[in-house]
Amino acid sequence: MVEALDTVQTMIDLTNHRAEETGQQCRVRASLGDIRCIPLIDHSFDLIVALGVLPWLRSIDEALLEMARVLRPGGLSDRDRR
């Protein structure tokens, strides 16, 4: 399952539209939200990818802490690929 989070409704709509176009709507859930306060339980993801997010934040500390919180122990983030 892919969880997509964005602060812009247009991006959520586009994500949902693309998922429907490709028949993946059952595998993708897009919702409004803020990376600094992810509305999901601790340790719930194997992989986190934050494309084009961090450069737009005034401070990345809160976002990194939230991503670490929802990443399962031993999981990967896009920072691990560098």
N, C-alpha and C positions, 0 to 999 in steps of 0.2 A: 504494500500500500504506500502510495506517495501522499504526503501531507504538504500542501503548498500554502505558504503564509505570506500575505502582502498587506500593506497599509492602503493600497489603492484599489478601489472596487473595479475599475476598468481592467486591471491586471488579473483579478480574480475571475471576472467574466471571460476574459481571453483564455485563461487556463482551462476553465470549464468547457468552453467552446472547442478548444483543441482536443481535449480529452474525448468529447463526444464525437468529433470528426474522425478520430482514430479508433473509436470503439473501446476506449480505455476508461470511460466514466466510472466504472465500478472499482477501478484501481487508483483513482486520483480524487482527492478531496481538497478543494481550495477554499480558504476562508480568510476573512479580514483579521488582521492581528499585527502585533508589534513584536519584533525579534527580541526586544528587551523584556518581554513578559509573555512567554510562550504558553498558551492555555492548554498544556498537555502534561501528563504525569511524568514524574522522574524516570529516567532510564528506559524510555519507551522507543528509542530509535537505534538502529544499527549503523546508520549513515546519515550525516547531515551535510548538506551542500548549501552554502549561502552565496549565491551568484549576485554580484553587484550590490551587495548590501552594506558591507562594512565601510566602504569609502564615503557613504552618505551620512554616516552617523557622526555626531559631534564627539562622542567617546565610544569606543568599542567594548569597554570593560563589561558593562551590563549584558550586552549581546553575547559575548564570549561565555560569561557565567551561565546564562540561560541555555545556550547550546550545549555546554558541558553538563548541565543539570538533566536535560532530556536525552542525552546520549548514553547508551548503555555502557557499562564497564567493558572495555575492549573494543568498543565501536570506533568508527572512523569519522573524521570530519574532513572537509576539503583542505584544511590546513595541514593534515597529515600527509597529503599527497605531494607536498612541496619538498 
